[in-house]
Every structure is written in C-alpha cells, then in structure tokens.
Amino acid sequence: MKVLVTGGLGFIGSHTVVELQSEGFEVIIVDDLSNSSLDVLDGITAITSIKPTFENMDLRCKKSVQGLFEKYQDIERVIHFAASKAIGESFERPLLYYENNLTTLIHILQGLENKKNPQLIFSSSCTVYGQAKEIPITEVAPIQSALSPYGNTKQIGEEIIADTAQVTNISAVLLRYFNPIGAHESCLIGELPLGVPQNLIPFITQTAIGLRDELAVFGDDYDTVDGTCVRDYIHVVDLAKAHVAALKRLINKENLSKIEDFNIGMGTGTSVLEIIESFERVNSIKLPYKIVNRRRGDIAVAYADTKKANDVLGWKATKTLDEALSSAWRWQQLVSEKAKI
C-alpha cells in the first residue's frame, strides 16, 4: 500500500519512513529540504535497502500539490509531518508559521477529499493542552488557549481536520507528540537541525561536541523537583512505530469514530537538569551549562498518560531514556566526523 509522507526527510518523518518500509509499505516522500538534507534519503535507503520515491516540493504551492495527487492518483493515505516547529521562532515569525503549517495542511486535505477512502495521520503536539491542570495528561484534558503561534497552528490544524472530516470521507488520527529524542540504532539517521538548535537534546550534543560553548537552561524557578522544566522524552523510533500502529488501525477500519486522538510519549516526566545528569552519566562526558531566564512560551510540567495509545493502538514505548541519550550522542559524533572529511 502506498503512503505519502510529507516532511519525510525530517527527524521524525525519516524514522517513520524506515518503520513503514520495514512493514512493507510503499512510501512517497515529499520534502522541501528547508530543515532537512537530501543525505537523509541515503540513510533511509541504507537502513531498509529500499529507496523511497522522493519529490522535492513546497506544499504551500497549491498547484504543486494538485499535480502531486494527479501524478500519484492511487494515494489515499497521508502522514503529514511537514511544518515549522520551533516555539521560540514562532513568536518571531508568526506569519511564516501560520502560512507553512496551515496552508500545507489545507492543500493536503483538498488533495484527499475526493478520494474513495482517504486517511490522514496528523503530526500534532502536546502543546494543545497548554499547562494542563492534571498530570499526567490524558486525551480528555481541555484544549487551552495556545501559548505560542506554533501551538496555535496545531490547535487550528486539528480543528480544520475535524471540520473537514464532518463533510468528507476523510478519517484521521491525531497523534499528540510529547518530546521525541534519540536516533536510529544504526546512526544513519537522526536529529540534524539547520542552524542553532531549538530543541534540548541537539543543543546538548552540539555543546558536548564543542560546536556550542555551553548549554542554556531556561529557568530554575519552576514549581518542579529541581526548578527546571519537566517534559516527557520519548525515543524517536518508538514514536515512529506509533505512526505504523495508527496507520494499520485506519486501514483495518478499527477506529470507531472518524477522528481519534492519542498522546504519544513515555508516560514519565524528566527535568532538564535530570536530562543533563543522565546524558553525562550515560556518555561519560561533562557538559558545561548555565541557568538563564525563562523562555517565552514554556510551561512547567508536561508528560503523558499513554493508556489510550497502549490499549487502543496496541502500542507502547519500549526504549529507555538512556538508550535515547546514548544514540543521540553517537549520532552527533558521526555527523561531526563526516563534517571533518
């Protein structure tokens, strides 16, 4: 079965393509390479011994998307990753985030709406919950006012999908990610942000390798175990496998409603200082860091209740935090070695 994966050369997208191909799916990747590299395609091919079809395309262009669905008329299933994703940057460039995250989704839905059995898996986020009042966070937690333009695009994206599903044949699964980290065990693919990293783990690994002078820890005065933010860190391979489980549920028509949502995380919370300590211990390296002011848009605590995903999707995270931090460091070392060649 063919699956269109938008943003398929990105961090989560590339790992999901690997899992899809390993399960026998035929993958078509669309990516504009704005925050990824064509080298990732070689990594996917090396891992799976299958080179997925690749289309270099900006999904903001409606005519291009129309042409894509005309070229591949048998596409009925889409996993939609393509989006800008940095909370901090979204405050600085809100129009970019609304254009990139919403118009691309609309164009994909327009391409699907006239298909016989259209199915969508949407890359959503735990940011839709804001600072939840009850921890761990369940799927019935209230959707709160967004704390960033990025978070707002995910909320609006979910609403667009829900409104569209009411009047079309589209069925969808919304996967609300917590904090994906790590790299594939082969270290042929991993998280490779362009420019200064916006996420914690690549900033840690780049600091450890010497590309950054020190790590900035944004605030130590939150109401948490050590004053730093607490998040749910999930291995990216586990997250990728959740997409396969969701896709199989759609294909087998096991979903009882046209739209389902699932929290995808480890189900435990870890503070920033605990992450630093774990990284140092697992990789036998000392990490320079300093405490700085809080970062706009950050909340104190967020980690998932994953019971619904465990029970309904038959999916469960199996990889440990230590495995994720070890693989992230190995990936960074290999990337740095290649850069020297």
C-alpha positions as CSV (number, residue, x, y, z in Angstrom):
1,M,0.0,0.0,0.0
2,K,1.2,3.5,-0.9
3,V,1.7,6.1,1.8
4,L,2.5,9.7,1.2
5,V,4.8,11.1,3.9
6,T,5.2,14.9,4.0
7,G,8.3,16.2,5.6
8,G,9.6,12.6,5.3
9,L,13.3,13.6,5.4
10,G,12.9,15.4,8.7
11,F,13.8,14.0,12.1
12,I,10.5,12.2,12.9
13,G,9.5,11.7,9.3
14,S,12.6,9.8,8.3
15,H,12.4,7.4,11.2
16,T,8.8,6.8,10.4
17,V,9.6,6.1,6.7
18,V,12.1,3.5,7.9
19,E,9.4,1.8,10.0
20,L,6.9,2.0,7.2
21,Q,9.2,0.4,4.7
22,S,10.2,-2.3,7.2
23,E,6.5,-3.2,7.4
24,G,6.1,-3.4,3.6
25,F,4.5,-0.1,2.8
26,E,5.5,1.8,-0.4
27,V,6.5,5.3,0.6
28,I,6.4,8.5,-1.4
29,I,8.3,11.3,0.4
30,V,7.6,15.0,-0.1
31,D,10.0,17.5,1.4
32,D,11.2,21.0,0.5
33,L,14.6,20.5,2.3
34,S,14.0,23.7,4.3
35,N,15.0,21.9,7.5
36,S,16.4,18.6,6.3
37,S,19.0,17.2,3.9
38,L,18.9,15.0,0.8
39,D,21.6,12.9,2.6
40,V,18.8,11.6,4.8
41,L,17.4,9.7,1.8
42,D,20.7,7.8,1.5
43,G,20.4,6.9,5.2
44,I,16.9,5.6,4.8
45,T,17.9,3.6,1.8
46,A,21.0,2.1,3.6
47,I,18.9,1.0,6.6
48,T,16.0,-0.5,4.7
49,S,17.7,-1.5,1.3
50,I,14.7,0.3,-0.3
51,K,15.0,3.8,-1.8
52,P,11.7,5.6,-1.3
53,T,10.2,7.8,-4.1
54,F,11.2,11.4,-3.4
55,E,9.5,14.6,-4.5
56,N,11.2,17.9,-3.7
57,M,8.2,20.2,-3.3
58,D,6.9,23.2,-1.4
59,L,3.5,22.2,-0.2
60,R,2.5,25.8,0.2
61,C,2.1,25.9,-3.6
62,K,-1.4,24.7,-4.3
63,K,-0.7,23.8,-8.0
64,S,2.2,21.7,-7.0
65,V,0.1,19.7,-4.5
66,Q,-2.6,19.3,-7.1
67,G,0.0,18.0,-9.5
68,L,1.3,15.6,-6.9
69,F,-2.1,14.0,-6.4
70,E,-2.7,13.8,-10.2
71,K,0.7,12.1,-10.6
72,Y,0.0,9.6,-7.9
73,Q,-3.7,9.0,-8.3
74,D,-3.7,5.9,-6.1
75,I,-2.6,7.9,-3.0
76,E,-5.3,7.7,-0.3
77,R,-3.1,7.7,2.8
78,V,-1.0,10.6,4.1
79,I,1.1,11.0,7.1
80,H,1.5,14.8,7.4
81,F,4.7,15.9,9.2
82,A,5.7,18.9,7.1
83,A,5.6,22.0,9.4
84,S,7.7,24.6,11.1
85,K,8.1,23.5,14.7
86,A,10.2,25.9,16.9
87,I,8.2,27.6,19.7
88,G,10.7,30.4,20.1
89,E,10.9,31.1,16.4
90,S,7.1,31.1,16.0
91,F,7.0,34.3,18.2
92,E,9.5,36.0,15.9
93,R,7.9,34.8,12.6
94,P,4.2,34.1,13.3
95,L,3.1,34.6,9.7
96,L,5.6,32.1,8.4
97,Y,4.2,29.6,10.9
98,Y,0.6,30.2,10.0
99,E,1.4,30.0,6.3
100,N,3.6,27.0,6.4
101,N,1.7,24.9,9.0
102,L,-1.9,25.7,7.9
103,T,-1.8,26.2,4.1
104,T,0.1,22.9,3.6
105,L,-2.4,21.0,5.7
106,I,-5.3,22.6,3.7
107,H,-3.7,21.6,0.4
108,I,-3.2,18.0,1.6
109,L,-6.8,17.8,2.7
110,Q,-8.0,19.2,-0.6
111,G,-6.0,16.5,-2.4
112,L,-7.6,13.8,-0.3
113,E,-11.2,14.9,-0.1
114,N,-12.3,13.4,-3.4
115,K,-10.6,10.0,-2.8
116,K,-12.7,6.9,-2.2
117,N,-11.1,6.0,1.2
118,P,-8.9,8.9,2.3
119,Q,-7.0,8.6,5.5
120,L,-4.8,11.1,7.4
121,I,-2.4,10.8,10.3
122,F,-1.6,14.3,11.6
123,S,1.5,15.3,13.4
124,S,0.1,17.2,16.4
125,S,1.6,18.2,19.7
126,C,1.0,18.2,23.4
127,T,1.2,22.0,23.2
128,V,-2.5,21.9,22.5
129,Y,-3.0,21.2,26.2
130,G,-1.1,24.2,27.4
131,Q,-0.2,23.9,31.1
132,A,-2.6,21.1,31.9
133,K,-4.2,21.2,35.4
134,E,-3.9,17.4,35.8
135,I,-0.7,15.5,35.3
136,P,-0.2,13.1,33.6
137,I,-2.1,14.5,30.7
138,T,-5.0,12.4,29.2
139,E,-6.7,12.9,25.9
140,V,-9.7,14.3,27.6
141,A,-7.7,17.2,29.1
142,P,-9.2,20.6,28.0
143,I,-7.6,22.2,24.9
144,Q,-6.4,25.5,26.3
145,S,-5.5,28.8,24.7
146,A,-2.3,28.4,22.9
147,L,0.8,29.8,24.5
148,S,2.7,30.3,21.2
149,P,1.9,30.8,17.5
150,Y,3.3,27.3,16.9
151,G,1.0,25.7,19.4
152,N,-1.9,27.7,17.9
153,T,-1.2,26.2,14.5
154,K,-1.5,22.7,15.9
155,Q,-4.8,23.6,17.6
156,I,-6.2,25.2,14.4
157,G,-4.9,22.2,12.4
158,E,-6.8,19.8,14.5
159,E,-10.0,22.0,14.1
160,I,-9.5,22.1,10.3
161,I,-9.3,18.3,10.1
162,A,-12.3,17.9,12.4
163,D,-14.4,20.3,10.3
164,T,-13.3,18.7,7.0
165,A,-14.0,15.1,8.3
166,Q,-17.6,16.1,9.0
167,V,-18.4,16.7,5.4
168,T,-16.0,14.4,3.6
169,N,-14.9,10.7,3.7
170,I,-11.7,11.6,5.4
171,S,-10.9,9.7,8.6
172,A,-7.9,10.8,10.7
173,V,-5.7,10.0,13.6
174,L,-4.2,13.0,15.6
175,L,-1.0,12.0,17.3
176,R,-0.1,14.4,20.0
177,Y,3.7,14.1,20.5
178,F,5.5,14.9,23.6
179,N,9.3,15.3,23.2
180,P,11.0,12.9,20.7
181,I,14.7,12.4,21.1
182,G,17.4,10.0,20.1
183,A,18.5,8.4,16.8
184,H,18.1,5.2,14.8
185,E,20.3,2.4,16.3
186,S,22.3,2.4,13.0
187,C,23.0,6.1,13.5
188,L,22.4,6.6,9.8
189,I,19.6,9.0,10.5
190,G,19.0,11.3,13.5
191,E,18.1,14.8,14.5
192,L,20.0,17.3,12.4
193,P,18.7,20.8,12.8
194,L,19.9,23.5,10.5
195,G,21.4,26.5,12.3
196,V,21.1,26.9,16.1
197,P,19.1,24.0,17.6
198,Q,15.7,24.9,19.1
199,N,15.3,21.6,21.0
200,L,17.2,20.5,24.1
201,I,18.9,17.3,23.0
202,P,20.6,18.5,19.8
203,F,21.8,21.6,21.8
204,I,23.2,19.2,24.4
205,T,25.0,17.1,21.9
206,Q,26.3,20.1,20.0
207,T,27.6,21.5,23.2
208,A,29.2,18.2,24.2
209,I,31.0,18.0,20.8
210,G,32.2,21.6,21.1
211,L,30.0,23.3,18.5
212,R,28.4,25.4,21.3
213,D,30.2,27.0,24.2
214,E,27.6,26.0,26.8
215,L,24.0,24.9,27.2
216,A,21.5,27.4,28.3
217,V,18.9,26.1,30.8
218,F,15.9,28.3,30.6
219,G,14.8,29.0,34.2
220,D,15.3,27.1,37.5
221,D,12.4,28.6,39.4
222,Y,9.6,26.5,38.2
223,D,7.5,24.5,40.7
224,T,9.2,21.2,39.9
225,V,11.6,18.8,41.6
226,D,14.7,21.0,40.8
227,G,13.2,24.2,39.4
228,T,13.7,23.3,35.8
229,C,11.0,22.3,33.3
230,V,9.8,18.7,33.2
231,R,9.0,17.0,29.9
232,D,8.1,13.6,28.6
233,Y,11.1,12.4,26.4
234,I,10.3,9.6,24.0
235,H,12.7,7.7,21.7
236,V,12.0,8.8,18.1
237,V,11.9,5.1,17.0
238,D,9.1,4.4,19.4
239,L,7.3,7.5,18.1
240,A,7.8,6.3,14.5
241,K,6.3,2.9,15.4
242,A,3.2,4.7,16.8
243,H,2.5,6.0,13.3
244,V,2.6,2.5,11.9
245,A,0.2,1.3,14.5
246,A,-2.1,4.2,13.8
247,L,-2.0,3.6,10.1
248,K,-2.8,-0.1,10.5
249,R,-5.8,0.9,12.6
250,L,-7.1,3.2,9.9
251,I,-6.5,0.6,7.2
252,N,-8.3,-2.1,9.2
253,K,-11.1,0.3,9.9
254,E,-10.8,-0.4,13.6
255,N,-11.5,3.3,14.5
256,L,-15.0,3.7,15.9
257,S,-15.1,7.4,15.0
258,K,-13.9,9.4,12.0
259,I,-11.3,11.2,14.2
260,E,-9.3,9.8,17.0
261,D,-6.5,11.4,19.1
262,F,-3.7,9.8,21.0
263,N,-1.0,11.0,23.4
264,I,2.4,9.6,22.3
265,G,5.1,9.7,25.0
266,M,6.9,7.6,27.6
267,G,4.4,8.4,30.3
268,T,7.1,9.8,32.7
269,G,8.5,13.2,33.3
270,T,12.1,14.2,33.4
271,S,13.5,17.6,34.3
272,V,16.1,19.5,32.2
273,L,18.8,19.0,35.0
274,E,17.9,15.3,35.2
275,I,18.4,15.1,31.4
276,I,21.8,16.7,31.7
277,E,22.8,14.4,34.6
278,S,21.7,11.3,32.6
279,F,23.5,12.4,29.4
280,E,26.7,12.9,31.4
281,R,26.4,9.5,33.1
282,V,25.4,7.5,30.0
283,N,28.1,9.0,27.8
284,S,30.8,9.7,30.4
285,I,31.2,13.3,29.4
286,K,30.9,16.6,31.4
287,L,28.5,19.2,30.0
288,P,29.0,22.9,30.5
289,Y,25.8,24.7,31.1
290,K,24.4,27.9,32.7
291,I,21.0,28.9,34.1
292,V,19.4,31.8,32.2
293,N,16.0,33.5,32.2
294,R,12.8,31.6,31.4
295,R,11.9,31.2,27.8
296,R,8.7,32.6,26.5
297,G,6.0,30.0,25.8
298,D,7.5,27.3,28.1
299,I,5.3,25.6,30.7
300,A,6.5,24.0,33.9
301,V,5.4,20.3,33.5
302,A,4.0,18.1,30.7
303,Y,4.0,14.4,30.5
304,A,1.6,11.9,29.0
305,D,-0.9,9.4,30.2
306,T,-0.4,6.8,27.4
307,K,-3.1,4.3,28.4
308,K,-5.3,5.1,25.5
309,A,-2.5,4.6,22.9
310,N,-1.4,1.4,24.8
311,D,-4.9,-0.1,24.9
312,V,-6.4,1.1,21.6
313,L,-3.4,1.2,19.3
314,G,-1.7,-1.7,20.9
315,W,1.4,0.5,21.0
316,K,3.8,1.1,23.9
317,A,7.1,2.8,24.2
318,T,9.9,0.3,24.8
319,K,13.1,2.1,24.6
320,T,14.7,3.8,27.6
321,L,15.9,7.3,28.2
322,D,19.4,6.1,28.4
323,E,19.1,4.4,25.0
324,A,17.8,7.6,23.5
325,L,20.6,9.8,25.0
326,S,23.3,7.3,24.0
327,S,22.1,7.1,20.4
328,A,21.8,10.9,20.2
329,W,25.4,11.3,21.2
330,R,26.6,8.6,18.8
331,W,24.7,10.3,16.0
332,Q,26.3,13.6,16.8
333,Q,29.8,12.1,16.9
334,L,29.3,10.5,13.4
335,V,27.8,13.7,12.0
336,S,30.8,15.7,13.3
337,E,33.3,13.1,11.9
338,K,31.7,13.4,8.5
339,A,31.9,17.1,8.6
340,K,35.6,16.9,9.0
341,I,36.1,14.7,6.0
